[in-house]
Amino acid sequence: MTERIPLVLASASPRRLQLLGQMGVEPDRLLPTAVDETPRRGEIPRNHATRLAKAKAEAAKALLAAEPGGFSGCILAADTVVAVGRRILPQADTLAAAESCLRLLSGRNHRVFTGVALVTPKGRLRQRVVETRVQFKRLSHDEIEAYLASGEWRGKAGGYAIQGFAAVFVQRIIGSYSNVVGLPIAETAALLDGEGYPVRRGWLVGAGG
C-alpha cells in the first residue's frame, strides 16, 4: 500500500475539514494562517482567490519550516470568493454586510471561485482555481429577514451558506457544488493524487490512518 504522506490543512474552516472527510481524507494537523484578505486595487475575483490560497499555503509552509525537525509532507490551503461581475463580496461579519450581500444576490446570477493551493513534499506549489455559477431566486423581504435572524451568514463569503438554509434560495447551479461550500472535491483529490497522496486509502474497510 502507498506510504502515507503527512497532510496539513492550512485552514480553520469546519466545512473544508468536512469536505476532506467526504473524500476519505483526514489531515494530520490543522494550521490556520492569518493573511490580509483585502482585495488589491483592480484585482479580479479569480486572481484574488488564487493569490490568497497561495498566501495561506506559503504562510503555513514558513511556520512549519521554523519548527524543530521541519516538515516533509503536503500542505493544503484554499480560499473561496463570491463575486457579482468583477465585484468581490465580503465575508459577512456584520448584519449590515450580510443584508447588503443578500439584496445584491437576490434574483441574480453570481460566481463562486475557490483557489486551491498545495505545497508538495518537495516544496513545489501546485494550484487550481474552480468556478461555479449560482442563480438566486428573487428574495422577499421576509426571506431576507428570516435568514439574517438565523445567524447562518456569519463569516460566510457573500453572506450565505449553500449547505444550510440558503439552499432554498438557489434556483440553478452550474459546476461544482462542493466548490460553493468551500473546497472543490474532485479537483482537490486530483491535486493530492498527482503528488502521490493516498486519497483512496481511507476508502478501504479496516484501513488505519
Helices and strands as residue ranges (DSSP letters): E 7-9, H 14-23, E 29-30, H 45-65, E 74-84, E 87-88, H 95-105, E 109-119, E 125-136, H 141-150, G 165-169, E 170-174, H 177-181, H 185-194, G 199-203
